[in-house]
Amino acid sequence: MSSLSETRIQTPLKDEQISRLRAGDWVRLNGVVYAARDQAHRRLCALLEAGQPLPFDLKGAVIYYVGPTPAAPGRVIGSAGPTTSARMDAFAPALFQAGLKGTIGKGYRSKEVQQALRQYRAVHFSAMGGFGALLSKHIAASRVVAYEELGPEAIRELVLEDFPAVVAYDCFGNSVYPRGCEE
């Protein structure tokens, strides 16, 4: 694992950035990411399968696995803590193949997702579960871009400012988790 120094990362992600990241690196994410969970992922993959356009460009994109709570008066967004990444594992490889370069969530990723991270040169970041109110302070803007009818699971464009995360899985097959935990 790396030292405790942090690297500032700007989205959209590029291969050069990703190739410098190692499991255990602390990062501060800046720029646009997309909030999406289970139902939105199902719809995105259906569009890909049908050869139809997606509601946002996946090239270099990062998806944050989050379903934020409603914003309090004067706030951009409510609590925005990560959801369990494994819930999106069935959909992630197809999205990586289509150009997605990063995900943010919590917990382990399947062997299939780890293989896709290596094959498509992508990375998975972990954010601290249980700190949704604090993490929301690093979200400067939020707007729904698709599937508003899904409520908190709608796809949102979020603008992050120094959002704290750790590289949990890098593009070289390394992980902060002990081997075998994802089974």
C-alpha positions, 0 to 999 in steps of 0.5 A, spaced: 500 500 500 502 507 498 503 512 503 498 517 506 499 522 501 493 524 497 493 525 489 488 530 486 484 527 480 480 531 475 475 527 471 474 525 466 479 520 467 484 519 462 489 512 461 495 516 464 492 518 470 489 511 471 496 508 470 499 512 475 494 510 481 495 504 485 491 500 490 491 504 497 493 511 494 488 516 497 485 521 492 481 527 492 476 527 486 474 533 482 470 534 477 463 531 474 461 524 476 455 521 475 450 518 481 447 511 479 445 505 482 441 498 481 435 500 476 439 506 473 445 501 471 439 496 468 437 501 464 444 503 461 445 496 460 439 495 456 440 501 452 447 499 450 445 492 448 440 495 444 445 500 441 441 506 443 445 512 446 446 513 453 444 519 457 451 521 458 458 520 455 461 514 458 468 516 455 472 517 461 466 517 466 466 516 473 460 513 476 458 514 484 454 508 487 449 513 491 442 514 492 442 521 495 437 523 500 433 530 499 437 536 500 436 540 506 434 548 504 440 551 502 444 545 500 446 542 494 444 535 496 442 531 502 446 525 505 450 522 499 454 516 502 456 510 498 452 504 497 455 497 496 459 496 490 457 489 489 450 490 487 452 493 480 457 488 479 453 484 474 452 491 470 459 494 471 463 490 465 459 492 460 459 499 462 467 499 462 467 496 455 463 502 453 468 507 456 467 508 463 473 509 467 472 509 474 467 507 479 466 509 487 462 505 492 464 501 498 466 494 499 468 488 494 468 487 487 467 480 483 472 477 480 469 479 473 469 486 475 476 486 477 478 482 470 474 488 467 478 493 470 484 490 468 482 489 461 479 496 460 484 500 464 479 502 469 479 503 477 475 503 483 475 508 488 472 506 495 469 512 499 467 511 507 461 508 508 457 511 514 459 518 512 454 521 507 453 527 510 460 529 510 461 526 503 455 531 501 460 537 503 464 535 497 459 535 492 458 542 489 452 541 484 447 536 483 442 535 477 438 530 474 440 527 467 436 521 466 430 517 469 427 522 474 422 517 476 427 513 480 427 518 485 433 517 489 436 512 484 435 517 478 442 518 474 445 525 477 450 529 474 455 531 480 460 536 481 465 534 486 470 538 490 476 534 493 472 528 494 476 523 499 476 516 496 482 511 496 483 506 490 480 500 492 482 496 486 487 499 480 488 497 473 493 492 475 489 487 479 491 490 485 486 491 491 486 493 498 482 487 500 485 481 502 485 475 497 478 471 496 474 476 500 470 477 493 468 470 493 
